[in-house]
């Protein structure tokens, strides 16, 4: 305005503070060009044929991507890592460490072109592998055209547990009759997502959809997701989970052919925040305050911004910041609000959530178990994918392993990790302090050979990861029992929730000190308790009242403020 001299005639000025006077003044900026068709509101510059346009975001280089038998062409800009470029194109590599270069799970191979190795690459790849082009995608910054392969660690099909009562799938579904009431039950886990199509008249699950939570590309645990959200990735994280849910809804409804009446979702507090688009700024700093942990009532159009379907959506309430709606759903599914005897619920996931109580009182807590039980932070760790080593036995000093779907070994998952540690301790190749025998200290204990000839081994570092995880869970449990004022004899049952717990060898879990030996006969795997809770909510008329009762009689034990937790944590670091 200073240039045009319009300040006086318009009665508008800009203050030194860069505010308008009057305050409610709005400003619109117009660009001029020879061709007005360039400025159509829905114009997509990415597909525009006018390559000479000065407004076009021209890429700096081209990436030829070998993805199995598929060949794709991607565009990249300098300063962006391969991990970021792949994520933008919907290609997700494991990112347990949230792109810090410390987990080694995002390996790719440069087939043509030159990408300088980073310092972190040298920690995970041998000199020969570096010469062959192996790099960590999160630390690989191309400067020019290149050809890469992502077949090394791309996350494919997880063996996701939906429910021990799940049907065989669409073939078992009765024909979707007109007028039949259907609902969808959903469990959004930090690692995986499980959904069921529920016939609300027969009360049966007629179909199942499971998938990896693609937010894993931003980190394996909730802390990494919170940091990513606060670092400018909030919308990307929200879009990621929305895409996963929409894919599941489309699959279960045969792209809208089956009409849905209601969907009920259970998830931890962080997953709910990311789904709803809430700010996570207060979740990651003391005193760790959530935006909302109440029951959320919304609908398809509001949540997804689409109008191709119409049904109501209910999201389970949380108990606290780190004891979320997934635990509330589990407590509801297991009838904690109706139990006379004291019982325990443990979710052996990344967040280590647990609860103890009955219809009179419930105490809850959450302990930082980390991703080790799901294969994270383990040298050759992987999720529950075909080929993951899930069973380990030592015979005559050698490992005998079993894999998911009996496929060629690709790594070791959580159940295999528990087995491996138990067998090594039993054979005295790992002592009570967690120190591995010097014969295997540097090169690890060999477990199996992968399909490409790589030796899959278990290392000293991996033992330490399990020590930290199992000690956190056991110390959290002991602290919870102590605060409740109960003894082992008072406990009627210990329920282990989640896919990992469902397949875990209870004897071996007790053997390494993860769970108390005194309660071994009372331990029961209950599968996906969160999904069962959302399913029960769909089918019961008094769901809202019962869930509110659970919330009213529940309180949280803050482990960070409990002196007993640190003592238990050190005690249970040892192997019994």
C-alpha positions in Angstrom: 0.0 0.0 0.0 3.0 2.2 0.6 3.9 1.9 -3.1 0.4 2.7 -4.4 -0.4 5.4 -1.8 -3.7 3.7 -1.0 -3.1 3.7 2.8 -5.0 7.0 3.3 -7.7 6.5 0.8 -8.5 2.9 1.9 -8.3 3.6 5.6 -6.2 0.5 6.1 -2.7 0.3 7.4 -0.2 -2.3 8.4 1.3 -1.9 11.9 4.9 -2.5 12.9 3.7 -5.7 14.5 2.6 -6.9 11.0 -1.1 -6.7 12.1 -3.8 -5.0 10.0 -5.6 -1.9 11.3 -8.6 -2.5 11.4 -7.9 -6.0 12.8 -10.6 -7.8 10.8 -9.1 -6.7 7.4 -8.6 -9.6 5.0 -6.1 -9.7 2.2 -6.1 -11.6 -1.1 -3.0 -11.9 -3.4 -3.5 -12.2 -7.1 -1.0 -13.4 -9.6 -1.1 -12.4 -13.3 0.0 -14.3 -16.3 -0.6 -14.5 -20.0 -2.8 -17.5 -19.8 -5.6 -17.5 -17.3 -6.2 -21.2 -17.5 -3.1 -21.8 -15.4 -5.0 -20.6 -12.4 -8.0 -22.9 -12.3 -8.8 -23.7 -8.7 -8.5 -27.4 -9.2 -5.5 -27.3 -11.4 -2.9 -30.0 -10.6 0.6 -28.8 -11.3 2.0 -32.3 -10.9 0.2 -33.5 -14.0 0.4 -30.3 -16.0 2.2 -30.7 -19.4 3.6 -27.2 -19.2 7.1 -28.2 -18.1 8.4 -24.6 -18.6 5.9 -23.1 -16.1 7.8 -21.1 -13.5 5.3 -22.2 -10.8 5.9 -25.9 -11.3 7.8 -27.8 -8.6 10.3 -29.5 -10.8 12.0 -32.5 -9.3 15.7 -32.7 -9.0 16.2 -36.3 -10.0 14.4 -39.5 -11.0 14.3 -42.8 -8.9 13.7 -46.1 -10.7 12.3 -48.3 -8.0 12.4 -52.1 -8.1 9.6 -53.3 -5.8 9.5 -57.1 -6.3 8.5 -57.6 -9.9 7.1 -54.1 -10.2 9.1 -51.2 -11.6 8.0 -47.7 -10.6 9.3 -44.2 -11.4 9.5 -41.7 -8.6 10.5 -38.0 -8.5 12.7 -36.7 -5.7 14.1 -33.4 -4.5 17.5 -32.8 -3.0 17.5 -32.6 0.8 14.8 -35.3 1.1 15.7 -38.8 2.3 14.7 -41.9 0.4 12.5 -42.8 3.4 10.6 -39.5 3.0 10.2 -39.9 -0.8 8.9 -43.4 -0.5 6.4 -42.4 2.2 5.0 -39.7 0.0 4.3 -42.4 -2.6 2.6 -44.7 -0.1 5.6 -47.1 0.1 6.4 -47.9 3.7 9.5 -49.4 5.1 9.9 -50.3 8.8 10.9 -47.3 10.8 11.2 -48.6 14.4 13.5 -45.7 15.3 11.4 -43.0 13.5 14.2 -42.4 10.9 17.1 -41.8 13.3 19.2 -44.5 11.7 19.5 -46.6 14.9 17.3 -49.6 14.2 18.7 -50.7 10.8 15.3 -51.9 9.6 14.9 -49.7 6.5 17.6 -51.2 4.3 17.5 -50.6 0.6 20.0 -51.4 -2.2 21.3 -48.9 -4.7 21.6 -50.8 -8.0 22.6 -47.8 -10.1 23.7 -44.3 -9.2 25.7 -43.0 -6.3 24.4 -42.4 -2.8 27.2 -41.8 -0.3 27.1 -44.1 2.7 26.3 -42.4 6.0 28.0 -43.1 9.3 25.0 -45.1 10.4 25.2 -47.4 7.4 28.6 -48.6 8.6 27.0 -49.8 11.8 24.6 -52.2 10.0 26.3 -53.2 6.8 29.6 -54.8 6.2 32.2 -53.2 3.9 31.2 -55.6 1.1 27.5 -54.8 1.5 28.3 -51.1 1.4 30.2 -51.7 -1.9 27.1 -53.5 -3.2 25.0 -50.5 -2.5 23.2 -51.3 0.7 22.0 -48.2 2.6 19.5 -47.2 5.2 16.7 -45.4 3.5 16.3 -42.9 6.3 19.9 -41.7 5.9 20.1 -42.0 2.1 20.0 -38.6 0.4 20.2 -38.9 -3.4 21.7 -36.1 -5.4 21.1 -37.5 -8.9 19.1 -40.2 -10.8 19.4 -43.7 -9.3 17.9 -47.2 -9.4 17.1 -48.8 -6.1 15.5 -52.0 -4.7 13.2 -52.0 -1.6 12.6 -55.8 -1.5 14.9 -56.1 1.6 12.6 -55.0 4.4 9.3 -53.8 2.8 6.5 -54.5 5.2 4.1 -57.0 3.6 1.5 -59.2 5.2 1.4 -59.3 9.0 -0.1 -62.3 10.8 -2.5 -60.0 12.6 -4.8 -61.4 15.3 -8.3 -60.3 14.8 -10.1 -62.7 17.2 -10.0 -66.3 18.3 -13.6 -66.5 17.1 -13.0 -64.9 13.7 -14.6 -66.5 10.7 -12.9 -67.9 7.6 -13.7 -64.8 5.7 -16.0 -63.6 3.0 -16.8 -67.2 1.9 -18.4 -67.8 5.3 -20.6 -64.7 5.1 -24.3 -65.2 4.6 -25.6 -63.2 1.7 -26.0 -59.6 2.7 -29.8 -59.5 2.9 -31.6 -56.3 2.4 -32.6 -54.9 5.8 -30.0 -56.8 7.8 -28.2 -54.6 10.4 -24.4 -54.6 10.1 -21.8 -52.9 12.2 -18.0 -52.8 12.2 -15.8 -53.4 15.2 -12.3 -51.9 15.0 -9.0 -52.2 17.0 -6.4 -49.6 16.1 -3.1 -50.8 17.5 0.2 -49.0 17.4 1.5 -51.8 15.1 -1.6 -53.4 13.5 -5.2 -52.8 12.8 -8.0 -55.4 13.0 -11.6 -54.9 11.8 -14.6 -57.2 11.8 -18.0 -57.0 10.0 -20.6 -57.9 12.6 -24.1 -59.1 11.7 -26.0 -57.3 14.5 -28.9 -59.8 14.2 -27.0 -63.1 14.4 -24.3 -61.4 16.5 -21.6 -63.2 14.4 -18.5 -61.8 12.8 -19.0 -62.4 9.1 -15.7 -61.1 7.8 -12.4 -59.8 8.9 -9.9 -57.3 7.7 -6.4 -56.9 9.1 -3.4 -54.8 8.1 -0.3 -53.1 9.3 -0.7 -49.7 10.8 1.1 -47.7 8.2 2.0 -45.1 10.8 4.8 -47.5 11.6 6.7 -45.6 8.9 6.9 -42.7 11.4 8.2 -44.9 14.3 7.3 -48.1 16.2 6.1 -46.5 19.4 3.7 -43.8 20.5 6.5 -41.5 21.5 7.9 -41.5 18.0 4.5 -40.8 16.6 4.0 -37.9 19.0 7.4 -36.5 18.0 6.5 -36.9 14.3 3.1 -35.2 14.7 4.7 -32.3 16.6 7.4 -32.1 13.9 5.0 -31.2 11.1 3.7 -34.7 10.2 0.3 -34.4 11.9 -1.8 -34.4 8.7 0.3 -37.1 7.1 -0.2 -39.3 10.2 -4.0 -38.6 10.1 -4.2 -39.4 6.4 -2.3 -42.6 7.0 -4.7 -44.0 9.5 -7.7 -42.8 7.7 -6.5 -44.5 4.5 -6.0 -47.8 6.4 -9.5 -47.6 7.9 -11.1 -46.7 4.6 -9.4 -49.6 3.0 -10.9 -51.9 5.6 -14.3 -50.4 5.4 -14.2 -50.9 1.6 -13.1 -54.5 1.9 -15.7 -55.4 4.6 -18.6 -53.7 2.8 -17.6 -54.8 -0.7 -17.1 -51.1 -1.6 -20.4 -50.0 -0.1 -22.7 -52.8 -1.2 -23.3 -53.7 2.5 -24.8 -50.9 4.5 -23.3 -50.2 7.9 -25.3 -48.9 10.8 -22.5 -48.2 13.3 -18.8 -48.5 13.7 -17.1 -48.8 17.2 -13.3 -48.1 17.5 -10.9 -48.9 20.3 -7.4 -47.4 20.4 -4.8 -46.0 22.7 -4.9 -42.3 23.5 -2.2 -41.4 21.0 -3.8 -43.3 18.1 -7.1 -41.5 18.8 -5.4 -38.1 18.8 -3.7 -38.9 15.5 -7.0 -40.2 14.0 -9.0 -37.1 15.1 -6.3 -34.7 14.1 -5.8 -33.4 17.7 -2.6 -31.7 18.6 -0.1 -34.0 20.3 2.0 -31.2 21.8 0.8 -31.8 25.4 1.0 -35.6 25.1 4.8 -35.6 24.9 5.7 -33.2 27.7 5.0 -33.2 31.4 2.3 -33.4 32.7 1.3 -35.3 29.5 -2.2 -33.9 29.1 -4.5 -35.3 26.4 -6.8 -33.0 24.4 -9.7 -35.5 24.9 -10.1 -39.0 26.4 -13.9 -38.9 26.6 -16.2 -41.1 24.5 -16.3 -39.6 21.0 -19.5 -39.7 19.0 -19.0 -38.8 15.3 -20.0 -40.1 11.9 -18.5 -41.3 8.7 -18.7 -37.9 6.9 -17.2 -36.0 9.8 -14.3 -38.4 10.4 -13.3 -39.1 6.8 -14.6 -36.0 5.0 -16.5 -38.2 2.5 -20.2 -38.7 1.7 -20.2 -42.0 -0.1 -21.4 -43.8 3.1 -23.4 -42.7 6.1 -23.2 -44.3 9.6 -22.4 -43.3 13.2 -19.0 -43.9 14.8 -18.2 -44.3 18.5 -14.7 -44.2 19.8 -14.0 -45.8 23.2 -12.9 -43.4 26.0 -9.5 -43.7 27.7 -8.8 -43.8 31.4 -5.7 -41.6 31.2 -3.1 -40.4 28.7 -1.3 -43.7 28.5 -4.1 -46.1 29.5 -6.4 -45.6 26.5 -9.6 -46.8 25.0 -8.1 -50.1 24.0 -7.7 -51.1 27.6 -11.2 -49.8 28.5 -12.5 -52.0 25.7 -10.6 -55.0 27.0 -11.9 -54.4 30.6 -15.4 -54.2 29.2 -15.0 -57.4 27.1 -13.8 -59.3 30.1 -16.6 -58.0 32.4 -14.4 -56.4 35.0 -17.4 -54.3 36.0 -19.2 -57.5 37.0 -16.4 -59.5 38.6 -16.4 -60.3 42.3 -12.8 -61.8 42.3 -9.7 -59.8 41.5 -8.3 -60.2 38.0 -5.4 -58.8 35.9 -5.4 -57.7 32.3 -2.0 -57.2 30.5 -1.6 -56.0 27.0 1.9 -57.1 26.0 2.3 -54.5 23.3 4.7 -51.6 22.8 3.0 -49.5 25.6 2.7 -52.3 28.2 -0.7 -51.3 29.5 -2.2 -53.3 32.4 -5.0 -53.3 34.9 -6.0 -55.1 38.1 -9.3 -55.1 39.9 -13.0 -56.1 40.0 -16.4 -54.5 40.1 -15.5 -52.4 43.1 -12.2 -50.9 42.1 -9.7 -51.0 39.1 -6.1 -49.8 39.1 -4.3 -49.2 35.8 -0.9 -48.3 34.6 1.3 -48.2 31.5 5.0 -49.1 31.3 7.4 -48.4 28.5 8.0 -52.0 27.3 9.2 -50.8 23.9 8.9 -52.7 20.6 11.2 -55.6 21.5 8.2 -58.0 22.0 7.1 -57.1 18.4 10.6 -57.6 16.9 11.6 -54.0 17.2 15.2 -53.1 18.3 16.2 -56.7 17.7 19.1 -57.1 15.3 17.2 -59.6 13.0 13.8 -58.7 14.5 10.7 -58.6 12.3 7.0 -58.5 12.8 4.6 -61.5 12.6 5.2 -62.0 8.8 5.6 -65.2 6.9 9.1 -66.5 7.6 9.4 -64.9 11.0 11.0 -67.3 13.5 8.3 -67.9 16.1 9.7 -71.0 17.8 13.2 -71.8 19.0 14.5 -74.9 20.8 18.1 -75.8 21.5 19.1 -79.4 20.8 22.7 -80.6 21.1 23.8 -77.0 21.2 22.1 -76.0 18.0 18.9 -74.1 17.4 15.9 -75.8 15.9 13.4 -73.2 14.7 9.9 -72.9 13.4 8.6 -70.0 11.2 5.2 -68.5 10.5 3.6 -70.4 7.6 6.7 -72.6 7.5 8.3 -70.1 5.1 12.0 -69.5 4.7 13.4 -67.6 7.7 13.4 -63.8 7.3 14.0 -62.7 10.9 12.7 -63.4 14.4 9.4 -62.1 15.9 8.4 -61.6 19.5 7.4 -65.1 20.4 10.7 -66.4 18.8 12.6 -63.8 20.9 11.1 -65.1 24.1 11.9 -68.7 23.1 15.5 -67.8 22.2 16.2 -66.0 25.4 14.7 -68.8 27.5 16.7 -71.5 25.7 19.9 -69.6 25.9 19.5 -69.0 29.7 18.5 -72.6 30.2 21.6 -73.8 28.3 23.7 -71.4 30.4 24.8 -69.6 27.3 23.4 -66.5 28.9 23.9 -66.0 32.7 21.5 -64.5 35.2 22.8 -61.0 34.6 22.1 -61.3 30.9 25.7 -61.7 29.8 26.2 -64.0 26.8 28.8 -66.6 26.6 32.1 -65.2 25.2 31.9 -67.7 22.3 28.9 -65.8 21.0 29.4 -62.4 22.5 30.7 -60.8 19.3 29.1 -62.7 16.5 25.8 -63.8 18.2 24.2 -67.2 18.6 23.2 -68.6 15.1 19.5 -69.4 14.8 18.9 -70.1 11.1 19.9 -69.2 7.6 17.6 -66.9 5.5 16.5 -67.6 2.0 19.3 -65.4 0.6 22.0 -67.2 2.7 22.3 -64.6 5.5 22.9 -66.0 8.9 20.1 -65.0 11.4 21.7 -64.7 14.8 20.7 -63.6 18.3 23.2 -61.1 19.8 24.2 -59.7 23.2 22.4 -56.5 22.4 19.2 -58.4 21.7 19.4 -60.0 25.2 19.7 -56.6 26.7 16.6 -55.3 24.8 14.5 -58.2 26.2 15.9 -57.6 29.7 14.7 -54.0 29.6 11.3 -54.9 28.2 10.5 -57.9 30.4 11.8 -56.0 33.5 9.5 -53.0 32.7 6.4 -55.2 32.3 7.1 -57.3 35.4 8.0 -54.3 37.5 4.8 -52.6 36.4 2.7 -55.6 37.3 4.3 -56.0 40.7 3.8 -52.3 41.4 0.2 -52.5 40.4 -0.5 -55.6 42.6 1.3 -53.8 45.5 -0.7 -50.6 45.2 -4.0 -52.6 44.9 -3.1 -54.4 48.2 -3.4 -57.9 46.7 -1.3 -61.0 46.9 -0.8 -63.7 44.2 -3.3 -65.8 46.0 -5.9 -63.1 45.8 -5.7 -63.0 42.0 -8.2 -65.2 40.2 -6.9 -64.8 36.7 -4.2 -63.0 34.6 -5.4 -62.3 31.1 -2.8 -61.7 28.4 -4.2 -59.7 25.5 -2.8 -59.1 22.0 -1.6 -61.3 19.2 1.9 -61.6 20.7 0.4 -62.9 24.0 -2.0 -65.2 22.2 0.9 -67.2 20.6 3.5 -66.8 23.4 4.7 -69.9 25.2 3.5 -69.2 28.8 6.1 -71.6 30.4 9.0 -69.8 28.7 7.6 -66.4 29.5 7.4 -67.4 33.1 10.9 -69.0 32.8 12.6 -65.7 31.9 10.7 -63.8 34.6 8.3 -61.9 32.4 5.3 -63.3 34.4 5.1 -64.6 38.0 5.7 -68.3 38.5 3.2 -68.3 41.4 0.4 -67.4 38.9 1.4 -69.7 36.0 -1.8 -71.8 36.3 -3.9 -68.7 36.3 -2.5 -67.1 33.1 -4.8 -67.2 30.1 -4.3 -65.7 26.6 -7.5 -64.0 25.5 -6.5 -62.8 22.0 -7.6 -59.4 20.9 -9.6 -58.1 23.9 -9.9 -54.6 22.5 -11.7 -55.9 19.4 -13.9 -58.1 21.5 -14.8 -55.0 23.5 -15.8 -53.0 20.4 -17.8 -55.9 19.1 -19.6 -56.3 22.4 -20.4 -52.6 22.4 -22.0 -52.9 19.0 -24.3 -55.6 20.2 -25.3 -54.5 23.7 -27.9 -51.9 24.6 -26.3 -51.0 27.9 -22.8 -50.5 26.6 -22.5 -46.8 27.3 -23.6 -47.2 30.9 -21.3 -50.1 31.6 -18.3 -48.3 30.0 -19.0 -45.2 32.1 -19.1 -47.4 35.2 -15.6 -48.8 34.3 -14.3 -45.3 33.9 -15.8 -44.2 37.2 -14.2 -46.9 39.3 -10.8 -46.8 37.5 -7.7 -44.8 38.5 -4.1 -44.8 37.3 -0.9 -45.6 39.1 1.9 -43.3 38.0 5.0 -45.5 37.9 7.3 -42.5 37.5 6.3 -41.3 41.0 6.4 -44.8 42.6 9.5 -45.6 44.5 8.7 -49.4 44.4 8.7 -49.5 40.6 12.4 -48.6 40.4 13.3 -51.3 43.0 11.2 -53.9 41.1 12.7 -52.8 37.8 16.3 -53.5 39.0 15.3 -56.8 40.7 13.6 -58.2 37.6 16.4 -57.2 35.2 18.0 -60.5 36.2 17.0 -63.9 34.8 15.6 -66.3 37.4 
